[in-house]
Amino acid sequence: MKKTLFKGLSIVALAGMMFSGLAAAEEKIYINGIDANYPPFSFIDSKGEPDGFDIKAINWIAKEMGFKVQHQPVQWDAIIPTLKAGKIDFIASGMSVDEQRKQQVNFSTCYFKTVMTLVAKRENPIMPNQTMEADVKWGVQRGTSEANWIQDKLIEDKEKKFQIQQYDSASLAIEDVVKGRIDVAAVSLSSAEEFIEKGMPIKILGSYGQPDDETAYACRKEDAEFLNKLNEGLKRLMASATWTELKSEYGVR
């Protein structure tokens, strides 16, 4: 009798362990696609780990809302197709909201206003009113709202004659500014200030006319439930002391 009872209990315990193990194995990890070269919002640190304002914010939200998250670098000009293909689950990496993107993804509540600016090498005597002349060379990260806006509003609409070169990241464009291969680069003000703080010999020239961008997280159209979870987590984060601490830590105003 005791032997039978013990065997029965052992089977129940084993089944419970198997079920728990299966549940753990099946627990979803949400993949956040990031631009690995977009400080202060997302970048890879000296230890090879994802870091930045958006990384820390999403880590807090994931813990608060009870889900697991992993950050995965993705080529920026392919990030929305990667999301739609199901290879990542959302994008929290300083993404600007624009009409073209709204047709493909759903955006969270706006959490930041992105100000766009031109930067030049510190020793370059170029003046802001000279940046759109025919012999001036611009750099911009491909697949970004600034690349699309410059193409649509300056080159096509206003037929500006300056030359433009597209890069895989804003940091590569700024490197070519410093090396003298191009005259100016269009980047976010936050990124420009971050690069200056890190010792890059560049200066901020000012706006080239692009309106401020709203910045938000992006999800697939069909993932409304997860987007609601992100929005609720973002709401809680922005109401907490951690939000102010993160903004101070990463110089986000």
Buried (B, 14 or more C-beta within 10 A) or exposed (E): EEEEEEEEEEEEEEEEEEEEEEEEEEEEEBBBBBBBBBBBBBBBEEEEEBBBBBBBBBBBBBEBBEBEBEBBBBBBBBBBEBBEEEBBBBBBBBBBBBEEBEEEBBBBBBBBEBBBBBBBBEEBEBEEEBBBEEEBBBBBBBBBBBBBBBBEBBBEEEEBEBEBBBBBBBBBBBBBBBEEEBBBBBBBBBBBBBBBEEEBEBBBBEBBEBEBBBBBBBBBEEBEEBBEBBBBBBBBBBEEEBBEEBBEEBEBE
